[in-house]
Amino acid sequence: MGEATLIRNPTPVDASPRPPQTRWMPDSPEVFAATLVALLAVRPAETRETFTGSRKSGGVGRVFGGQVIAQALAAAQHTVPGDRPPHSLHGYFLRGGSEDHQIDYTVTRDLDGGSFSNRRVVASQNGVPILSLTASFQRREHGFHHQLPMPDVPGPESLPSEIELRLRHIERMPEHMRAAMLRSPLIEIRPVDGEAWMGRMTEPARMAVWFRPHEQLLDDPAVHRAMVAYASDYSLLLTCSLPYPLSWFDNSLVGASLDHAIWFHESEIKADDWLLYVTDSPWAGHGRGFNRGRIYARDGQLLAEVAQEGVMRQRRPA
């Protein structure tokens, strides 16, 4: 996406209330926030290099890739001094994880240098690897600074939520998918272009969404970085499908993430304020799509960048 002006005089983040309880959100925002924080954490296991990640409460089918990335990052962070926040991670999804089992994480300490530390993490279920990830951490320091500006887009207060958009398009969804599609996600998402978000619009391969958790998070930078890692997998693969008259939401496309990379430009991230996720897809071919993303704070500060390649195929009739 080209350069654009920053949003001027942003509305204070608390001007947009958290969503009220509805029949599509059976639990309170506080329950959603507590569930999200618990899901992003890991527990020490047998040794100081092994950890366990919980299953998503009520999860069905395949584990969401952002959950595995966030838990792997949490495991790596447990082995690095607190004054060295992560600046990048690169992961490969090896197999689809199952919501039927917890996830085990094994961390290898490859480097603890004067400025940088490096960790390798393998996520497994029942002894079978599902993700391999490398994360790099840097001691905080000052340096030169520049960034791409944030696009000038409508603020989140004026936009419908993802669940509201799905309700508008419920008749397009196969009946067997409707219950899953109307299940409230653990984070609140407000697409800037709702029609493009639902697919079948043959739009340019770029989009933007606002996201935040349903309630305030713990005052812990590691939790906020894990939240960003979790959310970074939500809309990325969708972007490469926008030029085609197909949609993930009506089951006409089939795909899966192959890899995932995040560069944390800032170590202090406030992830329970609205964040803008701007994505584009410069290429697709050979059954794969490549996607990039930039994550901005409400005031225009560029917090992180993301890249991912995934499988993208048209579903064949049965």
Contacts in CASP RR format, 6 or more apart in sequence:
PFRMAT RR
TARGET T0000
AUTHOR 0000-0000-0000
METHOD contacts of the structure
MODEL  1
MGEATLIRNPTPVDASPRPPQTRWMPDSPEVFAATLVALLAVRPAETRET
FTGSRKSGGVGRVFGGQVIAQALAAAQHTVPGDRPPHSLHGYFLRGGSED
HQIDYTVTRDLDGGSFSNRRVVASQNGVPILSLTASFQRREHGFHHQLPM
PDVPGPESLPSEIELRLRHIERMPEHMRAAMLRSPLIEIRPVDGEAWMGR
MTEPARMAVWFRPHEQLLDDPAVHRAMVAYASDYSLLLTCSLPYPLSWFD
NSLVGASLDHAIWFHESEIKADDWLLYVTDSPWAGHGRGFNRGRIYARDG
QLLAEVAQEGVMRQRRPA
1 151 0 8 1.000
1 206 0 8 1.000
1 278 0 8 1.000
1 280 0 8 1.000
2 151 0 8 1.000
3 148 0 8 1.000
3 149 0 8 1.000
4 149 0 8 1.000
4 150 0 8 1.000
4 151 0 8 1.000
4 152 0 8 1.000
5 149 0 8 1.000
5 152 0 8 1.000
6 149 0 8 1.000
6 150 0 8 1.000
6 152 0 8 1.000
6 300 0 8 1.000
7 150 0 8 1.000
7 152 0 8 1.000
7 153 0 8 1.000
7 155 0 8 1.000
7 298 0 8 1.000
7 299 0 8 1.000
7 300 0 8 1.000
10 298 0 8 1.000
10 299 0 8 1.000
10 300 0 8 1.000
11 155 0 8 1.000
11 157 0 8 1.000
13 273 0 8 1.000
13 274 0 8 1.000
13 298 0 8 1.000
15 157 0 8 1.000
16 156 0 8 1.000
16 157 0 8 1.000
16 274 0 8 1.000
18 29 0 8 1.000
18 188 0 8 1.000
18 214 0 8 1.000
18 215 0 8 1.000
19 25 0 8 1.000
19 29 0 8 1.000
19 161 0 8 1.000
19 188 0 8 1.000
19 214 0 8 1.000
21 27 0 8 1.000
21 28 0 8 1.000
21 29 0 8 1.000
24 163 0 8 1.000
24 167 0 8 1.000
24 182 0 8 1.000
24 183 0 8 1.000
24 184 0 8 1.000
25 32 0 8 1.000
25 163 0 8 1.000
25 184 0 8 1.000
25 214 0 8 1.000
27 35 0 8 1.000
29 214 0 8 1.000
29 215 0 8 1.000
30 215 0 8 1.000
32 184 0 8 1.000
32 186 0 8 1.000
32 213 0 8 1.000
32 214 0 8 1.000
32 215 0 8 1.000
33 213 0 8 1.000
33 214 0 8 1.000
33 215 0 8 1.000
33 216 0 8 1.000
33 217 0 8 1.000
35 56 0 8 1.000
35 57 0 8 1.000
35 186 0 8 1.000
36 186 0 8 1.000
36 187 0 8 1.000
36 213 0 8 1.000
36 214 0 8 1.000
36 217 0 8 1.000
36 227 0 8 1.000
36 230 0 8 1.000
37 217 0 8 1.000
37 218 0 8 1.000
37 223 0 8 1.000
38 54 0 8 1.000
39 54 0 8 1.000
39 56 0 8 1.000
39 57 0 8 1.000
39 67 0 8 1.000
39 70 0 8 1.000
39 71 0 8 1.000
39 186 0 8 1.000
39 230 0 8 1.000
40 67 0 8 1.000
40 70 0 8 1.000
40 71 0 8 1.000
40 74 0 8 1.000
40 223 0 8 1.000
40 226 0 8 1.000
40 227 0 8 1.000
40 230 0 8 1.000
41 53 0 8 1.000
41 54 0 8 1.000
41 71 0 8 1.000
41 74 0 8 1.000
41 223 0 8 1.000
41 226 0 8 1.000
42 51 0 8 1.000
42 52 0 8 1.000
42 53 0 8 1.000
42 71 0 8 1.000
42 74 0 8 1.000
42 75 0 8 1.000
42 78 0 8 1.000
42 105 0 8 1.000
43 51 0 8 1.000
43 52 0 8 1.000
43 53 0 8 1.000
43 54 0 8 1.000
44 50 0 8 1.000
44 51 0 8 1.000
44 78 0 8 1.000
45 51 0 8 1.000
45 52 0 8 1.000
45 104 0 8 1.000
48 79 0 8 1.000
49 79 0 8 1.000
49 106 0 8 1.000
49 107 0 8 1.000
49 108 0 8 1.000
49 109 0 8 1.000
50 104 0 8 1.000
50 105 0 8 1.000
50 106 0 8 1.000
50 107 0 8 1.000
51 71 0 8 1.000
51 74 0 8 1.000
51 75 0 8 1.000
51 78 0 8 1.000
51 104 0 8 1.000
51 105 0 8 1.000
51 107 0 8 1.000
52 102 0 8 1.000
52 103 0 8 1.000
52 104 0 8 1.000
52 105 0 8 1.000
53 71 0 8 1.000
53 102 0 8 1.000
53 103 0 8 1.000
53 104 0 8 1.000
53 105 0 8 1.000
54 102 0 8 1.000
55 99 0 8 1.000
55 100 0 8 1.000
55 101 0 8 1.000
55 102 0 8 1.000
56 63 0 8 1.000
56 64 0 8 1.000
56 67 0 8 1.000
56 99 0 8 1.000
56 186 0 8 1.000
58 99 0 8 1.000
59 99 0 8 1.000
60 99 0 8 1.000
60 180 0 8 1.000
61 98 0 8 1.000
61 99 0 8 1.000
61 100 0 8 1.000
62 96 0 8 1.000
62 97 0 8 1.000
62 98 0 8 1.000
62 99 0 8 1.000
63 96 0 8 1.000
63 97 0 8 1.000
63 98 0 8 1.000
63 99 0 8 1.000
63 103 0 8 1.000
63 130 0 8 1.000
64 233 0 8 1.000
65 93 0 8 1.000
65 233 0 8 1.000
65 257 0 8 1.000
65 260 0 8 1.000
66 229 0 8 1.000
66 230 0 8 1.000
66 231 0 8 1.000
66 232 0 8 1.000
66 233 0 8 1.000
66 234 0 8 1.000
66 260 0 8 1.000
67 230 0 8 1.000
68 93 0 8 1.000
68 97 0 8 1.000
68 103 0 8 1.000
68 123 0 8 1.000
68 130 0 8 1.000
68 131 0 8 1.000
69 89 0 8 1.000
69 91 0 8 1.000
69 131 0 8 1.000
69 133 0 8 1.000
69 229 0 8 1.000
69 230 0 8 1.000
69 232 0 8 1.000
69 233 0 8 1.000
69 260 0 8 1.000
69 262 0 8 1.000
70 226 0 8 1.000
70 227 0 8 1.000
70 229 0 8 1.000
70 230 0 8 1.000
71 103 0 8 1.000
71 105 0 8 1.000
71 123 0 8 1.000
71 226 0 8 1.000
72 89 0 8 1.000
72 91 0 8 1.000
72 105 0 8 1.000
72 121 0 8 1.000
72 123 0 8 1.000
72 131 0 8 1.000
72 133 0 8 1.000
72 135 0 8 1.000
73 86 0 8 1.000
73 89 0 8 1.000
73 133 0 8 1.000
73 135 0 8 1.000
73 225 0 8 1.000
73 226 0 8 1.000
73 229 0 8 1.000
74 222 0 8 1.000
74 226 0 8 1.000
75 105 0 8 1.000
75 107 0 8 1.000
75 121 0 8 1.000
76 86 0 8 1.000
76 89 0 8 1.000
76 107 0 8 1.000
76 119 0 8 1.000
76 121 0 8 1.000
76 133 0 8 1.000
76 135 0 8 1.000
76 137 0 8 1.000
77 86 0 8 1.000
77 137 0 8 1.000
77 222 0 8 1.000
77 225 0 8 1.000
78 107 0 8 1.000
79 107 0 8 1.000
79 109 0 8 1.000
79 119 0 8 1.000
80 86 0 8 1.000
80 117 0 8 1.000
80 119 0 8 1.000
80 137 0 8 1.000
81 117 0 8 1.000
83 139 0 8 1.000
83 140 0 8 1.000
84 116 0 8 1.000
84 117 0 8 1.000
84 137 0 8 1.000
84 138 0 8 1.000
84 139 0 8 1.000
84 140 0 8 1.000
85 137 0 8 1.000
85 138 0 8 1.000
85 140 0 8 1.000
85 221 0 8 1.000
85 225 0 8 1.000
85 264 0 8 1.000
85 267 0 8 1.000
86 135 0 8 1.000
86 136 0 8 1.000
86 137 0 8 1.000
86 225 0 8 1.000
86 264 0 8 1.000
87 136 0 8 1.000
87 137 0 8 1.000
87 138 0 8 1.000
87 263 0 8 1.000
87 264 0 8 1.000
87 265 0 8 1.000
87 267 0 8 1.000
88 135 0 8 1.000
88 136 0 8 1.000
88 261 0 8 1.000
88 262 0 8 1.000
88 263 0 8 1.000
88 264 0 8 1.000
89 133 0 8 1.000
89 134 0 8 1.000
89 135 0 8 1.000
89 136 0 8 1.000
89 229 0 8 1.000
89 261 0 8 1.000
89 262 0 8 1.000
90 133 0 8 1.000
90 134 0 8 1.000
90 135 0 8 1.000
90 259 0 8 1.000
90 260 0 8 1.000
90 261 0 8 1.000
91 131 0 8 1.000
91 132 0 8 1.000
91 133 0 8 1.000
91 134 0 8 1.000
91 259 0 8 1.000
91 260 0 8 1.000
91 261 0 8 1.000
92 131 0 8 1.000
92 132 0 8 1.000
92 133 0 8 1.000
92 258 0 8 1.000
92 259 0 8 1.000
93 130 0 8 1.000
93 131 0 8 1.000
93 256 0 8 1.000
93 257 0 8 1.000
93 258 0 8 1.000
93 259 0 8 1.000
93 260 0 8 1.000
94 129 0 8 1.000
94 130 0 8 1.000
94 131 0 8 1.000
94 132 0 8 1.000
95 128 0 8 1.000
95 129 0 8 1.000
95 130 0 8 1.000
96 130 0 8 1.000
96 256 0 8 1.000
97 103 0 8 1.000
97 125 0 8 1.000
97 130 0 8 1.000
98 125 0 8 1.000
101 125 0 8 1.000
101 126 0 8 1.000
102 125 0 8 1.000
103 123 0 8 1.000
103 124 0 8 1.000
103 125 0 8 1.000
103 130 0 8 1.000
104 123 0 8 1.000
104 124 0 8 1.000
104 125 0 8 1.000
104 127 0 8 1.000
105 121 0 8 1.000
105 122 0 8 1.000
105 123 0 8 1.000
105 124 0 8 1.000
106 121 0 8 1.000
106 122 0 8 1.000
106 124 0 8 1.000
107 119 0 8 1.000
107 120 0 8 1.000
107 121 0 8 1.000
108 119 0 8 1.000
108 120 0 8 1.000
108 121 0 8 1.000
109 117 0 8 1.000
109 119 0 8 1.000
110 118 0 8 1.000
110 119 0 8 1.000
110 120 0 8 1.000
111 117 0 8 1.000
111 118 0 8 1.000
114 139 0 8 1.000
115 138 0 8 1.000
115 139 0 8 1.000
115 141 0 8 1.000
116 136 0 8 1.000
116 137 0 8 1.000
116 138 0 8 1.000
116 139 0 8 1.000
117 136 0 8 1.000
117 137 0 8 1.000
117 138 0 8 1.000
118 134 0 8 1.000
118 135 0 8 1.000
118 136 0 8 1.000
118 137 0 8 1.000
119 134 0 8 1.000
119 135 0 8 1.000
119 137 0 8 1.000
120 132 0 8 1.000
120 133 0 8 1.000
120 134 0 8 1.000
121 131 0 8 1.000
121 132 0 8 1.000
121 133 0 8 1.000
121 134 0 8 1.000
121 135 0 8 1.000
122 129 0 8 1.000
122 131 0 8 1.000
122 132 0 8 1.000
122 133 0 8 1.000
123 129 0 8 1.000
123 130 0 8 1.000
123 131 0 8 1.000
123 132 0 8 1.000
123 133 0 8 1.000
124 130 0 8 1.000
140 267 0 8 1.000
147 265 0 8 1.000
147 301 0 8 1.000
147 302 0 8 1.000
148 294 0 8 1.000
148 302 0 8 1.000
149 300 0 8 1.000
150 276 0 8 1.000
150 278 0 8 1.000
150 296 0 8 1.000
150 300 0 8 1.000
150 302 0 8 1.000
151 208 0 8 1.000
151 276 0 8 1.000
151 278 0 8 1.000
153 192 0 8 1.000
153 208 0 8 1.000
153 276 0 8 1.000
154 192 0 8 1.000
155 210 0 8 1.000
155 274 0 8 1.000
156 190 0 8 1.000
156 210 0 8 1.000
156 212 0 8 1.000
156 274 0 8 1.000
159 190 0 8 1.000
159 191 0 8 1.000
159 192 0 8 1.000
159 194 0 8 1.000
159 210 0 8 1.000
160 190 0 8 1.000
160 194 0 8 1.000
161 188 0 8 1.000
161 189 0 8 1.000
161 190 0 8 1.000
162 185 0 8 1.000
162 188 0 8 1.000
162 189 0 8 1.000
162 190 0 8 1.000
162 191 0 8 1.000
162 197 0 8 1.000
163 182 0 8 1.000
163 184 0 8 1.000
163 185 0 8 1.000
165 191 0 8 1.000
165 194 0 8 1.000
165 197 0 8 1.000
165 198 0 8 1.000
166 173 0 8 1.000
166 181 0 8 1.000
166 182 0 8 1.000
166 198 0 8 1.000
166 249 0 8 1.000
167 182 0 8 1.000
169 198 0 8 1.000
169 249 0 8 1.000
170 178 0 8 1.000
170 181 0 8 1.000
170 182 0 8 1.000
172 198 0 8 1.000
172 247 0 8 1.000
172 249 0 8 1.000
172 250 0 8 1.000
173 181 0 8 1.000
173 249 0 8 1.000
173 250 0 8 1.000
173 251 0 8 1.000
174 250 0 8 1.000
174 251 0 8 1.000
177 249 0 8 1.000
177 251 0 8 1.000
181 249 0 8 1.000
185 234 0 8 1.000
186 213 0 8 1.000
186 214 0 8 1.000
186 230 0 8 1.000
187 211 0 8 1.000
187 212 0 8 1.000
187 213 0 8 1.000
187 214 0 8 1.000
187 227 0 8 1.000
187 230 0 8 1.000
187 231 0 8 1.000
187 234 0 8 1.000
188 211 0 8 1.000
188 212 0 8 1.000
188 213 0 8 1.000
188 214 0 8 1.000
189 209 0 8 1.000
189 210 0 8 1.000
189 211 0 8 1.000
189 234 0 8 1.000
189 235 0 8 1.000
190 209 0 8 1.000
190 210 0 8 1.000
190 211 0 8 1.000
191 197 0 8 1.000
191 207 0 8 1.000
191 208 0 8 1.000
191 209 0 8 1.000
191 235 0 8 1.000
192 207 0 8 1.000
192 208 0 8 1.000
192 209 0 8 1.000
192 210 0 8 1.000
193 203 0 8 1.000
193 207 0 8 1.000
193 208 0 8 1.000
195 201 0 8 1.000
196 203 0 8 1.000
196 207 0 8 1.000
196 242 0 8 1.000
197 207 0 8 1.000
197 209 0 8 1.000
197 235 0 8 1.000
197 238 0 8 1.000
198 247 0 8 1.000
198 249 0 8 1.000
199 241 0 8 1.000
199 242 0 8 1.000
199 246 0 8 1.000
199 247 0 8 1.000
199 248 0 8 1.000
199 249 0 8 1.000
200 245 0 8 1.000
200 246 0 8 1.000
200 247 0 8 1.000
200 250 0 8 1.000
201 242 0 8 1.000
201 245 0 8 1.000
202 242 0 8 1.000
202 243 0 8 1.000
202 244 0 8 1.000
202 245 0 8 1.000
203 242 0 8 1.000
203 243 0 8 1.000
204 242 0 8 1.000
204 243 0 8 1.000
205 239 0 8 1.000
205 240 0 8 1.000
205 242 0 8 1.000
205 243 0 8 1.000
205 280 0 8 1.000
205 281 0 8 1.000
205 282 0 8 1.000
205 284 0 8 1.000
206 239 0 8 1.000
206 242 0 8 1.000
206 278 0 8 1.000
206 279 0 8 1.000
206 280 0 8 1.000
206 281 0 8 1.000
207 235 0 8 1.000
207 238 0 8 1.000
207 239 0 8 1.000
207 242 0 8 1.000
207 278 0 8 1.000
207 279 0 8 1.000
207 280 0 8 1.000
208 276 0 8 1.000
208 277 0 8 1.000
208 278 0 8 1.000
208 279 0 8 1.000
209 234 0 8 1.000
209 235 0 8 1.000
209 276 0 8 1.000
209 277 0 8 1.000
210 274 0 8 1.000
210 275 0 8 1.000
210 276 0 8 1.000
210 277 0 8 1.000
211 231 0 8 1.000
211 234 0 8 1.000
211 274 0 8 1.000
211 275 0 8 1.000
211 277 0 8 1.000
212 271 0 8 1.000
212 272 0 8 1.000
212 273 0 8 1.000
212 274 0 8 1.000
212 275 0 8 1.000
213 227 0 8 1.000
213 271 0 8 1.000
213 272 0 8 1.000
215 272 0 8 1.000
216 272 0 8 1.000
217 223 0 8 1.000
217 224 0 8 1.000
217 227 0 8 1.000
217 271 0 8 1.000
217 272 0 8 1.000
221 267 0 8 1.000
221 268 0 8 1.000
221 269 0 8 1.000
223 271 0 8 1.000
224 269 0 8 1.000
224 270 0 8 1.000
224 271 0 8 1.000
224 272 0 8 1.000
225 264 0 8 1.000
225 267 0 8 1.000
225 269 0 8 1.000
225 271 0 8 1.000
227 271 0 8 1.000
227 272 0 8 1.000
228 262 0 8 1.000
228 264 0 8 1.000
228 269 0 8 1.000
228 271 0 8 1.000
228 275 0 8 1.000
228 295 0 8 1.000
228 303 0 8 1.000
228 304 0 8 1.000
229 262 0 8 1.000
231 271 0 8 1.000
231 275 0 8 1.000
231 277 0 8 1.000
232 260 0 8 1.000
232 262 0 8 1.000
232 277 0 8 1.000
232 293 0 8 1.000
232 295 0 8 1.000
232 304 0 8 1.000
232 306 0 8 1.000
233 257 0 8 1.000
233 260 0 8 1.000
233 308 0 8 1.000
234 277 0 8 1.000
235 277 0 8 1.000
235 279 0 8 1.000
236 257 0 8 1.000
236 279 0 8 1.000
236 291 0 8 1.000
236 293 0 8 1.000
236 306 0 8 1.000
236 308 0 8 1.000
237 248 0 8 1.000
237 255 0 8 1.000
237 257 0 8 1.000
237 289 0 8 1.000
237 291 0 8 1.000
237 308 0 8 1.000
237 310 0 8 1.000
237 312 0 8 1.000
238 248 0 8 1.000
238 279 0 8 1.000
239 279 0 8 1.000
239 280 0 8 1.000
239 281 0 8 1.000
239 291 0 8 1.000
240 281 0 8 1.000
240 284 0 8 1.000
240 289 0 8 1.000
240 290 0 8 1.000
240 291 0 8 1.000
240 310 0 8 1.000
240 312 0 8 1.000
241 247 0 8 1.000
241 248 0 8 1.000
241 253 0 8 1.000
241 312 0 8 1.000
242 281 0 8 1.000
243 284 0 8 1.000
246 252 0 8 1.000
246 253 0 8 1.000
246 314 0 8 1.000
247 253 0 8 1.000
251 315 0 8 1.000
252 314 0 8 1.000
252 315 0 8 1.000
253 312 0 8 1.000
253 313 0 8 1.000
253 314 0 8 1.000
253 315 0 8 1.000
254 311 0 8 1.000
254 313 0 8 1.000
254 314 0 8 1.000
254 315 0 8 1.000
255 310 0 8 1.000
255 311 0 8 1.000
255 312 0 8 1.000
255 313 0 8 1.000
256 310 0 8 1.000
256 311 0 8 1.000
257 308 0 8 1.000
257 309 0 8 1.000
257 310 0 8 1.000
258 288 0 8 1.000
258 308 0 8 1.000
258 309 0 8 1.000
258 310 0 8 1.000
258 311 0 8 1.000
259 308 0 8 1.000
259 309 0 8 1.000
259 310 0 8 1.000
260 306 0 8 1.000
260 307 0 8 1.000
260 308 0 8 1.000
261 306 0 8 1.000
261 307 0 8 1.000
261 308 0 8 1.000
262 304 0 8 1.000
262 305 0 8 1.000
262 306 0 8 1.000
263 304 0 8 1.000
263 305 0 8 1.000
263 306 0 8 1.000
264 303 0 8 1.000
264 304 0 8 1.000
265 302 0 8 1.000
265 303 0 8 1.000
265 304 0 8 1.000
265 305 0 8 1.000
266 301 0 8 1.000
266 302 0 8 1.000
266 303 0 8 1.000
266 304 0 8 1.000
269 297 0 8 1.000
269 303 0 8 1.000
269 304 0 8 1.000
270 297 0 8 1.000
273 297 0 8 1.000
273 298 0 8 1.000
274 298 0 8 1.000
275 295 0 8 1.000
275 296 0 8 1.000
275 297 0 8 1.000
275 298 0 8 1.000
275 303 0 8 1.000
276 295 0 8 1.000
276 296 0 8 1.000
276 298 0 8 1.000
276 300 0 8 1.000
277 293 0 8 1.000
277 294 0 8 1.000
277 295 0 8 1.000
278 293 0 8 1.000
278 294 0 8 1.000
278 295 0 8 1.000
278 296 0 8 1.000
279 291 0 8 1.000
279 292 0 8 1.000
279 293 0 8 1.000
279 294 0 8 1.000
279 306 0 8 1.000
280 291 0 8 1.000
280 292 0 8 1.000
280 293 0 8 1.000
281 289 0 8 1.000
281 290 0 8 1.000
281 291 0 8 1.000
281 292 0 8 1.000
282 290 0 8 1.000
282 292 0 8 1.000
283 289 0 8 1.000
283 290 0 8 1.000
284 290 0 8 1.000
284 312 0 8 1.000
287 311 0 8 1.000
287 312 0 8 1.000
287 313 0 8 1.000
288 309 0 8 1.000
288 310 0 8 1.000
288 311 0 8 1.000
288 312 0 8 1.000
289 309 0 8 1.000
289 310 0 8 1.000
289 311 0 8 1.000
289 312 0 8 1.000
290 307 0 8 1.000
290 308 0 8 1.000
290 309 0 8 1.000
290 310 0 8 1.000
291 307 0 8 1.000
291 308 0 8 1.000
291 309 0 8 1.000
291 310 0 8 1.000
292 305 0 8 1.000
292 306 0 8 1.000
292 307 0 8 1.000
293 305 0 8 1.000
293 306 0 8 1.000
293 307 0 8 1.000
294 302 0 8 1.000
294 304 0 8 1.000
294 305 0 8 1.000
294 306 0 8 1.000
295 302 0 8 1.000
295 303 0 8 1.000
295 304 0 8 1.000
295 305 0 8 1.000
295 306 0 8 1.000
296 302 0 8 1.000
296 303 0 8 1.000
297 303 0 8 1.000
END
